[in-house]
């Protein structure tokens, strides 16, 4: 099954997120190893986008809610049994 958003095909999860939000996820989350200057520029661009699109946070929340509603199994949390801890007997040698 192919997914299209606004006439563009989403071929990966990253494509789907970017097309759904209208911006790449890295803009909001950052990337590993970015410099302070790159981070400042990224945050400045994010502020400009939010100023131009005040409804964007609501759209993001809507997309997240739709994903949760469509795929509740992603959030099934099952407690795993804790393995029985084995105690090692302490064998200390006594110097003669």
Secondary structure, 3 states (H helix, E strand, C coil): CCEEECCEEECCHHHHHHHHHCCCHHHHHCCCCCCHHHHHHHHHHHHHHHHHCCCHHHHHHHHHHHHHHHCHHHHCCCCCCCCCCCCCCCCCCCCC
